Amino acid sequence: MISGMGFIKPDLNEQPLILELRRTLGRLETALSAISDALVITDDQGMVLWCNRSFDRFIDQPRMLSLGRSILSLLPLDHQGDSLLPEALLTSHPQIPGSTTVLLQRQPLKACEIEWRPVETEQPAPVIFCFRDISTRISNQELQATAERIEQQRQHSDRLNQELQQQQLALANLVRECPVTGLPNRRGLRERLDLALGRLREQGGQIGVLFCDLDHFKDVNDMHGHQVGDELLIEISRRMQEDLPAEATVSRLGGDEFVVLTGPISEDSEAITIARMLQQRISAPWLMHGQGFTPSMSVGITVTNDPDVDAEELLRQADVAMYHAKRSPGESIALHDTSIEARFRSSLRVHQELRLAILNRNLSLAYQPIVCLRGSAAPGHDPDGDATNGVVRILGHEALVRLKPTQGLPIDSEQLIIEAERTGMVLELGSWVISEALRQLQHHPLRPDHWTLAINISPLQLEQEGFAADLLQRLETLAIDPQRLVIELTETRILKEISRGAQTLTTLRHHGVRIHLDDFGTGYASFSWLAKLPIDGIKIDREFIAALGCDSRLERMIASMIRLGLELGLEVVAEGIETNSQRLALLAMGCLRGQGHLFGRPGVLP
């Protein structure tokens, strides 16, 4: 009978039957739990549907943690791969009844008899398992023999695996070609380099090695799949071999890395000419499955006339030069020399120092004041003083991360941030900066209403899911007004990630956090982006400020930046002010905020 509420009322005549059925099931459950054998029912896929208390004791685990799990994963089998395991446990659908004896453990030695039987009245058929401890029936000598037999089987299997690995290694050592492009691989290239160096020893002259790395190749694999990526590699290899000198060799080291061995050349410029020719060859648009792609690559070059140089050292030098070309704006070809080597080693040192500093928390924050430019240039005055009476009015501070190098050599702050972003360590570094800055801010609550703390944030942090929520939660926990916080973003990076970072910025601004665009004027974006980005202010890069009084064109650009920012209702801050004449020039242009050594170097938070 269906009521107006839409549920079925039980028939009163059925209630005694239901009650009796429940009693019967309860008695059956009690009886099955009283026997010593461990009983389990699984579905046709081997997942536990029911088990009695003896099975709970057998695996030393509560029943609720066993239900829904694979029976094979629950058993304390000593050797899950030996031949003594029942077929019923290795396949999820045993069709006929059976039994076997298995070794469960060796310390102490323990054996178990397992019986299984499918429930044929249901389809797909569940399976009933019975586990019976028979350790007391088997002598210790028999148990030991079983354990030794299993150990022998394992050792035999290990030997077979070792022999197979040795055979695979031997075959790999015979391979000299890339399986995708058919070009020589690293081993094949090494042989050709050794031959070329041998000719240098006999005939003199010099050779060049060009390390070529495709730009943004990972995007092709991610967007279109590895099959399309392989087809592009084949096309690139074909293009690179066109019109090369007869003695030149193109090889593929792996991934998106190619190496060209030039053969005999008379001077460095020949290797550079070959590099430019290669770039031109591969840059023609490529269409595949309706998808268009314009390949490009960065090239590092090393040239040698030393026949005794190690082939791997030549590859390393060319790789270092390529690394320099890829990281240098406006460059795509670099010739290895001592200056590039020095920069590479410096970058490597910064990477190591940064990694250790983050690991050991060997970091600190320095704070540089942001002031009202209407005051005088003299630091150290009352921060709340009247700017018109000739004192510095401090509007806030910018937190700058510093680390103490272990080797005693100073580390440039800009290089530190570049290396952190390149390696991804900026995520952990940025998290520490936020925590430490907010911690120190909590201990300096007595500030004028206008005072703010600026923290540099990488767009990589904005991409992290939940970044805005986490930051706002920290502010709430520490009882810090979000309006005290300014987030500074580098223009050249944020404009590349605007679609992913804009929502995060909008959320933070909605709760009162201010957003400033740092290093304004050095990026590649049109000024029209200012109307689209969710920001509150811009910071004019120090390179422009240094040109005040020296370059009239740059001065007009600065005036345009300030005027546009003010017309859009943005705060305008000038960085790198070092002279009073620069301060006065900026004031005349309408800029009211600035920072630089004229007002104080970074130090402790006052």
Rosetta blueprint (number, residue, H / E / L):
1 M L
2 I E
3 S L
4 G L
5 M L
6 G L
7 F L
8 I E
9 K L
10 P L
11 D L
12 L L
13 N L
14 E L
15 Q H
16 P H
17 L H
18 I H
19 L H
20 E H
21 L H
22 R H
23 R H
24 T H
25 L H
26 G H
27 R H
28 L H
29 E H
30 T H
31 A H
32 L H
33 S H
34 A H
35 I L
36 S L
37 D L
38 A E
39 L E
40 V E
41 I E
42 T E
43 D L
44 D L
45 Q L
46 G L
47 M E
48 V E
49 L E
50 W E
51 C E
52 N L
53 R H
54 S H
55 F H
56 D H
57 R H
58 F H
59 I H
60 D L
61 Q L
62 P L
63 R H
64 M H
65 L H
66 S H
67 L L
68 G L
69 R L
70 S E
71 I H
72 L H
73 S H
74 L H
75 L L
76 P L
77 L L
78 D L
79 H L
80 Q L
81 G L
82 D L
83 S L
84 L L
85 L L
86 P L
87 E H
88 A H
89 L H
90 L H
91 T L
92 S L
93 H L
94 P L
95 Q L
96 I L
97 P L
98 G E
99 S E
100 T E
101 T E
102 V E
103 L E
104 L E
105 Q E
106 R E
107 Q L
108 P L
109 L E
110 K E
111 A E
112 C E
113 E E
114 I E
115 E E
116 W E
117 R E
118 P E
119 V L
120 E L
121 T L
122 E L
123 Q L
124 P L
125 A L
126 P L
127 V E
128 I E
129 F E
130 C E
131 F E
132 R E
133 D E
134 I L
135 S L
136 T L
137 R L
138 I L
139 S L
140 N H
141 Q H
142 E H
143 L H
144 Q H
145 A H
146 T H
147 A H
148 E H
149 R H
150 I H
151 E H
152 Q H
153 Q H
154 R H
155 Q H
156 H H
157 S H
158 D H
159 R H
160 L H
161 N H
162 Q H
163 E H
164 L H
165 Q H
166 Q H
167 Q H
168 Q H
169 L H
170 A H
171 L H
172 A H
173 N H
174 L H
175 V L
176 R L
177 E E
178 C L
179 P L
180 V L
181 T L
182 G L
183 L L
184 P E
185 N L
186 R H
187 R H
188 G H
189 L H
190 R H
191 E H
192 R H
193 L H
194 D H
195 L H
196 A H
197 L H
198 G H
199 R H
200 L H
201 R H
202 E H
203 Q H
204 G L
205 G L
206 Q E
207 I E
208 G E
209 V E
210 L E
211 F E
212 C E
213 D E
214 L E
215 D L
216 H L
217 F H
218 K H
219 D H
220 V H
221 N H
222 D H
223 M H
224 H H
225 G L
226 H H
227 Q H
228 V H
229 G H
230 D H
231 E H
232 L H
233 L H
234 I H
235 E H
236 I H
237 S H
238 R H
239 R H
240 M H
241 Q L
242 E L
243 D L
244 L L
245 P L
246 A L
247 E L
248 A L
249 T E
250 V E
251 S E
252 R E
253 L E
254 G E
255 G L
256 D L
257 E E
258 F E
259 V E
260 V E
261 L E
262 T E
263 G E
264 P E
265 I E
266 S L
267 E L
268 D H
269 S H
270 E H
271 A H
272 I H
273 T H
274 I H
275 A H
276 R H
277 M H
278 L H
279 Q H
280 Q H
281 R H
282 I H
283 S L
284 A L
285 P L
286 W E
287 L E
288 M E
289 H L
290 G L
291 Q E
292 G E
293 F E
294 T L
295 P L
296 S L
297 M E
298 S E
299 V E
300 G E
301 I E
302 T E
303 V E
304 T E
305 N L
306 D L
307 P L
308 D L
309 V L
310 D L
311 A H
312 E H
313 E H
314 L H
315 L H
316 R H
317 Q H
318 A H
319 D H
320 V H
321 A H
322 M H
323 Y H
324 H H
325 A H
326 K H
327 R H
328 S L
329 P L
330 G L
331 E L
332 S L
333 I E
334 A E
335 L E
336 H L
337 D L
338 T H
339 S H
340 I H
341 E H
342 A H
343 R H
344 F H
345 R H
346 S H
347 S H
348 L H
349 R H
350 V H
351 H H
352 Q H
353 E H
354 L H
355 R H
356 L H
357 A H
358 I H
359 L H
360 N H
361 R L
362 N L
363 L E
364 S E
365 L E
366 A E
367 Y E
368 Q E
369 P E
370 I E
371 V E
372 C E
373 L L
374 R L
375 G L
376 S L
377 A L
378 A L
379 P L
380 G L
381 H L
382 D L
383 P L
384 D L
385 G L
386 D L
387 A H
388 T H
389 N H
390 G L
391 V L
392 V L
393 R E
394 I E
395 L E
396 G E
397 H E
398 E E
399 A E
400 L E
401 V E
402 R E
403 L E
404 K L
405 P L
406 T L
407 Q L
408 G L
409 L L
410 P L
411 I L
412 D L
413 S H
414 E H
415 Q H
416 L H
417 I H
418 I H
419 E H
420 A H
421 E H
422 R H
423 T H
424 G L
425 M L
426 V H
427 L H
428 E H
429 L H
430 G H
431 S H
432 W H
433 V H
434 I H
435 S H
436 E H
437 A H
438 L H
439 R H
440 Q H
441 L H
442 Q H
443 H L
444 H L
445 P L
446 L L
447 R L
448 P L
449 D L
450 H L
451 W L
452 T E
453 L E
454 A E
455 I E
456 N E
457 I L
458 S L
459 P H
460 L H
461 Q H
462 L H
463 E L
464 Q L
465 E L
466 G L
467 F H
468 A H
469 A H
470 D H
471 L H
472 L H
473 Q H
474 R H
475 L H
476 E H
477 T H
478 L L
479 A L
480 I L
481 D L
482 P H
483 Q H
484 R H
485 L E
486 V E
487 I E
488 E E
489 L E
490 T E
491 E H
492 T H
493 R H
494 I H
495 L H
496 K H
497 E H
498 I H
499 S H
500 R H
501 G H
502 A H
503 Q H
504 T H
505 L H
506 T H
507 T H
508 L H
509 R H
510 H H
511 H L
512 G L
513 V L
514 R E
515 I E
516 H E
517 L E
518 D E
519 D E
520 F E
521 G L
522 T L
523 G L
524 Y L
525 A L
526 S L
527 F H
528 S H
529 W H
530 L H
531 A H
532 K L
533 L L
534 P L
535 I L
536 D L
537 G E
538 I E
539 K E
540 I E
541 D L
542 R H
543 E H
544 F H
545 I H
546 A L
547 A L
548 L L
549 G L
550 C L
551 D L
552 S H
553 R H
554 L H
555 E H
556 R H
557 M H
558 I H
559 A H
560 S H
561 M H
562 I H
563 R H
564 L H
565 G H
566 L H
567 E H
568 L L
569 G L
570 L L
571 E E
572 V E
573 V E
574 A E
575 E L
576 G L
577 I L
578 E L
579 T L
580 N H
581 S H
582 Q H
583 R H
584 L H
585 A H
586 L H
587 L H
588 A H
589 M H
590 G L
591 C L
592 L L
593 R E
594 G E
595 Q L
596 G L
597 H L
598 L L
599 F L
600 G L
601 R L
602 P L
603 G E
604 V L
605 L L
606 P L
